[in-house]
């Protein structure tokens, strides 16, 4: 019999979450290693796997903050405008998802 924890989740749920987290970490590290190997070998165009591996590890948030700081330091750059557009799109998407969830909760 599973005993619920303080949050209401059972021990089985906690183990599943831990296994999922460990699985994401393992997949992320493997993708980074494969991407690095593809980067140093001359005939394989697979270095983009590094970015996917970093995404699995959750490092996008760190990169996003650094990009905001970098663009704030360069107000007249063309690259700044492009990066800011991309970063703002992500915020708008997140706000849109939050609004949809709120309306779904309100209608149900």
Secondary structure by P-SEA (a helix, b strand, c coil): ccccccccccaaaaaaaaaaaaaaaaaaaaaaaaaaaaaacccccccaaaaaaaaaacaaaaaaaaaaaaaaaccccaaaaaaaaaaaaaaaaaaaaaaaaaaaaaac
